[in-house]
Amino acid sequence: MRSNLWDVVVAFDLARTGFRRIQLNFLYAYGYNALAIPIAAGALWPLTHALMPPWVAALAMALSSVSVVSSSLALRLYRPPKMPTA
């Protein structure tokens, strides 16, 4: 730890950025599940008389996980705010 007060500002900014990313990932996962689970359960059966094969459901779930992980990896691009000069 350093005795620089600006590090507190950076810590708060990083926490805020991480929390926003968590909220975005939750939105991705919730949106996917709200849409894909009823389709995988057969919600389209009355209209199309077709069911989703299990491998398609598994692939869709894997792609959902990839999108959330990719979104989380975007935190690697975080740049701390610059300290203002007086």
C-alpha positions as CSV (number, residue, x, y, z in Angstrom):
1,M,0.0,0.0,0.0
2,R,1.1,3.5,-0.7
3,S,0.2,6.7,1.1
4,N,-1.3,8.3,-1.9
5,L,-4.9,9.5,-1.5
6,W,-5.5,9.2,-5.2
7,D,-5.4,5.4,-4.9
8,V,-8.7,5.6,-2.9
9,V,-10.3,7.3,-5.9
10,V,-8.9,4.7,-8.3
11,A,-10.2,1.9,-6.0
12,F,-13.7,3.4,-6.0
13,D,-13.6,3.8,-9.7
14,L,-12.5,0.2,-10.2
15,A,-15.3,-1.0,-7.9
16,R,-17.9,1.0,-9.7
17,T,-16.7,-0.3,-13.1
18,G,-16.6,-3.9,-11.9
19,F,-20.2,-3.6,-10.5
20,R,-21.4,-2.2,-13.8
21,R,-19.9,-5.2,-15.5
22,I,-21.6,-7.5,-13.1
23,Q,-24.9,-5.9,-13.8
24,L,-24.4,-6.1,-17.5
25,N,-23.4,-9.8,-17.3
26,F,-26.6,-10.4,-15.2
27,L,-28.6,-8.7,-17.9
28,Y,-27.0,-10.9,-20.6
29,A,-27.7,-14.1,-18.6
30,Y,-31.2,-13.1,-17.6
31,G,-32.2,-12.1,-21.2
32,Y,-30.8,-15.3,-22.6
33,N,-32.5,-17.5,-20.1
34,A,-35.8,-15.6,-20.4
35,L,-35.8,-16.3,-24.1
36,A,-34.0,-19.6,-24.6
37,I,-35.5,-21.7,-21.7
38,P,-39.1,-21.5,-23.0
39,I,-38.0,-22.3,-26.5
40,A,-35.9,-25.3,-25.3
41,A,-38.9,-26.4,-23.3
42,G,-41.1,-26.6,-26.4
43,A,-42.9,-23.2,-26.5
44,L,-42.7,-23.2,-30.3
45,W,-44.3,-26.7,-30.5
46,P,-47.9,-25.4,-31.0
47,L,-46.9,-23.1,-33.9
48,T,-44.2,-25.1,-35.7
49,H,-44.5,-28.7,-34.4
50,A,-40.7,-28.7,-34.1
51,L,-38.6,-29.2,-31.0
52,M,-35.1,-27.9,-30.3
53,P,-32.6,-30.8,-30.4
54,P,-30.6,-31.1,-27.2
55,W,-27.3,-30.4,-29.0
56,V,-28.7,-27.0,-30.2
57,A,-29.7,-26.1,-26.6
58,A,-26.3,-27.1,-25.3
59,L,-24.6,-25.0,-28.0
60,A,-26.8,-22.0,-27.2
61,M,-26.0,-22.4,-23.5
62,A,-22.2,-22.6,-24.3
63,L,-22.5,-19.4,-26.4
64,S,-24.3,-17.7,-23.6
65,S,-21.4,-18.5,-21.2
66,V,-18.9,-17.3,-23.8
67,S,-20.6,-14.0,-24.1
68,V,-20.6,-13.4,-20.3
69,V,-16.9,-14.5,-20.0
70,S,-16.0,-12.2,-22.9
71,S,-17.8,-9.3,-21.3
72,S,-15.9,-10.0,-18.1
73,L,-12.6,-10.1,-19.9
74,A,-13.3,-6.6,-21.1
75,L,-12.3,-5.5,-17.6
76,R,-8.7,-6.1,-18.6
77,L,-9.1,-2.9,-20.7
78,Y,-9.7,-0.8,-17.5
79,R,-7.7,2.3,-17.3
80,P,-7.6,4.2,-14.0
81,P,-8.6,7.8,-14.0
82,K,-5.9,10.4,-14.4
83,M,-4.9,12.4,-11.4
84,P,-5.8,16.0,-11.9
85,T,-2.9,18.4,-11.9
86,A,-3.2,21.6,-9.8
